[in-house]
Amino acid sequence: MKLYEYASKEIFSKYNIPIPASTLVSDADGAKEAARKMGDVVIKAQVLTGGRGKAGGIARASSPQKANIQAKRILGISIKEYPVKKVLIEEYREPIKEMYLGITIDRKRKCPVIMASSQGGIDIEEIAKSSPERITMMHIHPLTGIHEYQARMLANSLDRNKSPELINIIKKLYRVFIDKDCQLVEINPLAETQDGVIALDAKMVIDDNALFRQDFTEEETGSLEEMARKNGMSYVGLDGEIGCVVNGAGLAMATLDMIKQHGGEPANFMDVRAGANARQVKMALEIVSSNKNVKAIIINIFGGLTKCDEVAKGIIEIFPKIKIPLVVRLSGTNELEGRAMLGKYGIHMASSTEEAAKGVVELGHSN
């Protein structure tokens, strides 16, 4: 589960990692008022994707009026299909030097790894590909945690002259990573300014399997995964054009494979799990269809605890609103009742997973 930048920075602040002063707003007047208090500011789109700067989602404003104009512009755009609903108004800090600091899990070594580069900024991915020697990597034993010498070596690789400040930030960032059950925590750029080293950006991805130990709000995440989880379902976003609603992880994998076999690309899948009711099915379709790339949706239900007529009720409630072709395969408990209910609405029905997958791919390609 991803967190918005502003939510990540709120966590950084609680751990005393230096960040610029900022205010989250949802309208241009709020941006103008915030800029009046802060002076020179940066307006930053709050979306759960990268590439904001290149997409025009980040702008500098030297006056309240300019902040108003830029905020109005940014709040009217979408970045990689994500509409910008909120912007972070942040005091501008002139970077003297931009660095990179990130922590993730090395699954082969089964331990956290800290990555540091003295060259940060928007092209860090290119640096990783073209000049991996510029990135210092340090594996951390999960039982002993980060040692002083490890933090010092990482800090020296970033900037020996700023070593004390950087050691402090590295240790605190590792504490955030552990306490919040992160899969990834990243500062890019970690900037040297006249006032010291500061996190100008923040990214956090939380391990979904540990969410029961955390207490993030939907407001902080804004994610479809979190919305699904709170309603007893599991959602995974992908990159294709076919939306998938299924019950059971095994059936989900089989459905995705079948879609690929017939030349389609899954855009996502929603596991409504066993015993799903009409309300959950309706919400599942709302979430899956909210992806603008989705051209057609497959609903593949094997009714055991799940009743097919209950699934049909949920589909009927939302079908007229989503305006995306559906292919439905129902099998099992109350199958005949469910099929009869859907038959009145002209929804495409299939008798097997393969037939449904083939049909939804054809509809997706023609839609």
N, C-alpha and C positions, 0 to 999 in steps of 0.2 A: 504494500500500500504506500502510495506516494503522499508526501505532505506538500502543501503550498510553501513557497519561499517564506512568506510572512510567518507561517506556523513553525517552520524550522528555525527561523531567527528568534522567535519567542523562546524556544527551547534553548538555543545558544545563549540567550540573555540570562536565563535562569542558571546556566552553568558558568556565567561570567566570561564567556567568549566575546571579545569586543565586536560590536556591530554598530552601524550608523543609526542615528535616531530616525524613526519612521512612523507613518500613520497609514492605515488601510482605509481606503475609501471606495465607494461604488458609484460616485457621480463627479462630474467636472467641478461643481461648486465646492465639494469637499476637498478636491485637489487644490483649488485656489486658496482656500482657507488654510490648508496645511502648509502650502508654500509661503503664505504670508508670515507664518510663525518661524519657518525654517530657513527661508532665503533661497539660495541656489539649491535646486533639488533634482532628483532623477525620478521619472515616472516609470514604473515597471509593471507590465501586465502580469497578473497572477493566473497562470495556467499550468496544468500538469504536463508540460512538455518542454523540450529544449528548443533552441534556435529562436528565442524571443527577439534578440537583438537584430538578427538578419531579417526577421519578419516585420520589423518596425514596431515591436512591442516594448521597446525601451527608448526613452527620450529624456534629454536634459532640458531643464527650464530655469532661466535665470530670474524670472519674475512671476508673481501670482497669475498675471494675465496669460503668460505663456504656458504656465502649468495648467491653467484652465483649458486652453486650446489643445494642448498635447493630450491631456487626459480624455477630453471629449473624443479626439481622434482614436486613441488606443481602445477606449471602451466600445468603439463601433466596429472593431475588427475581430476576425477569428484567426487563430494561429494553429495550423495543422488540424483544422476542424474543431478546435476548442474556442468557443466564443469567450471574449474577455469580459468578465462581469465585475471584476474588482481590480484596482491598481494599488500598488504600494508607493506611497510618496515618501521618498527617502532623502535625507540631507546628502548633498554631493560631497564626496571626498576625493580629492585629486590623488590618483595613485602614482607614486614614484616608481614602484616596481610591482609587477603582478606575479604571484606564485600560485601553485596548486597544492592542495592537501586533501586526500581522500582516504577512507577506510572501507574495505569490503571484506567478503569472506573468500578465502582461497579454498575451494571445495576439494581440490586434490590434496592439499596439505591439512585440511580440516582445521583451519585456524584463521583468525583475522589477519589481514595484511594492510599495512599502512603504505600509501603511495605519496611521494612528495616530488614536486618539480619546481625548480627555480624559475621556470617559465610557464606562467598560467595564462588564463584568458580564454577567448572563444575558440582558439585552435588547438586546445590541449589534445583532442583526439588525433589530430594530424601529427602532433609531436610524438604521441604514443606509437603511431605507426612508423613514422619516418626516422625518429631518433629516440628509440626506447632507452638508450643509455642516459638520457637526460632525466629519467624518472628513477628515483631511489625507492626501492621497495624493502619493507621490513616486516617479517612475519612475527606475530605476537602469540606467545603460548597462552591459550585461554585460561589456564589455571593460575599462572603467575602474573598475568597482565603485563603492561608495558614497563620496562625497566628504564632507569634514569639514563643509562648509556645509550639505549635505543632512541629515546627522545632527543638526546643530544646529537647523535649522529644524523638523525633526520633533520633537526633544526640547522645543523651546520651545512647540510646539503642544500638547504633553502637559502640561507643567508647567515654566514658566521657572525656578522656584526650585530645581528638581531637575535642571536641564539637564545638569550634568557626569555624574551617575549614569546618566541616560537615554541620553545620547550613547554611553556605554560599552556599555550593554545593546543599543542599536540596532545598533551595529557588530558586536558579537558574534553577535547573532541573524542578521544578514546573512551572516556567515561560516558559521554552521550551515546556513543555507539553501543556500549554494553547495556547501559540502563534502559535504553529505549528499544532494545531488540532489533537493531538496524541490520538490513542487508547492505545498505550503502549510506554513508554520510560523507558529504563533499563540500569543500569551500573552494570556489573558483570564480573570481579570483580571491586569493588571500593577499591583500594588498598592503604594501608598506606606504604609509602616508606621513605627512609632517607630524601627525599626532600619534604615530605608532602603527603597529600592525593590526589590521582590522579585517573582518569577514565581510566582503562586499556582496557576496551571494551565498546562498545556502541551499543544499539539496539533501533530503532525507527519504529513504525508502525503508519501510518497516516490514519485518518478516510477518506475513499473514498468519503463520502458525503460532505466533506469540501474541496476537492481538488481544487474547483474553486477559493478558497481564497488563495491557496498556489501556489508556482511557482517552483516546483521541475522539474528538467530536466530528460529525459529518461536515461541519463548517470548516474545520481545519484541513480535512482531506479532500472534500468535494468529489470523492471518487465514486464511481459506479460500483466498484468492488465493495466499498464500505456500505453503500446503500443495500446491496444484495445481502451482505453478511448480516446486517441488522434485521433482515426479513427472513433469515433462515435459509439463504441460498448462497451459491458460489458463482461468481462471475469472473471470467478471464477475457481480457481484450486482446485481439489479434489484429492482423493487418489486411485482411481480405475484404470480400463483399457479401458473404453469406452469413446471416445471423443464425444462431443455433440455440434452441431451448430443448433441454433433455432432462431426464431424471436418472442420476447415477453416473459416477465418473467413468465406469467402463463403457457404458453406452455412449457417453460423450466422446470418448476417444475413438470408438468405432465409427461414430457419425462423422467426426472430423476426417478420419481416414477415407471414408467413403466419398465425402465431398471432394477431397483432393484427387481421388482415383477417377472421378468423373470430370476433372478439369476445373474445379472451383477452388476458391481460397476462403477459408472461414474468417469472418470479421471478428468473431467473438464466440463464446458459448456460455450459457447460463444453465447450471445444474440446479433445478428446483428441488431436488432431493425427494426422498420417499414421503408419500402422504401429502404432497402439495395441494393446497386448496385453490379455489377460483381466484381469490385475491392475490395470492402469490404468483399464479400463472399470468394474471393481468399485469402485475408489476414487472415480472420477468420480460414480458413482451415490450413494455414501455422502455425498460432499460436497454434491451438489445436493439430496439429500433431507434434509440436516440443517437446511435452512431450513423452519421450522414453517409458513410460509405456503404451501408447495408442496402443491397438491391433486392434481396429476397430472404425469407426466413423459413427454416425448417424446424418443425416441432416434432420431436421423436420421443414418444412416451411409451414405456413398458409398464402397464398397470399391474402392480402388486398391491402394496399399501395405497398407492396412488389410484384414484378412481378416474377413469377416462371421462365420465360425464361431468365431473367437477372441473377437469382440465378444459373441457369444451365450454363450460360456463365462463371461465376466465377469458378464453379466446374470443367468445362472442361479445363480451363486454368491451374489449379494446379493438377488435378487428376493424370497425368502421373508422376509427380515428388514425390508425397508423398508416394506412394507405400504402402498404408494402405487400407484395404477393406472399402468400403463405402456402407451405406444403405441410400437411399434418399426417403423421403416422401414429395411430393409437392401437395398442394391443394389450389385452389383458382385462382386468376388472372393469365391468360396465362398458366394454368396448362398443357394443352395438348401440347402447344408449348415446354414447358420446358421438359416434359417427352419424347417427340419425339427427342429432341436434345441429351438427356442423353442416350437414347436407343441405339444410334450408338456406344457407348463406353463400353457397357456391364456392366454398373453400376447396382447394385442391387436396384430395385425399390420396394416401398411398398405403399399400398393404405390407410393405417391407421397408427396412432401412435403405436398401439399395435403390428401390424405386423412388423413395422420397428424396434421396440424395441426388439422383439423376434429374429428377423433376425440378428441384430447387436450383440446381446449377443452370439448367436451361432457362428457367424464369429469370435468374439473376443476370445472365448474359443478354437476355432480350429486354430487360427493364432499363 
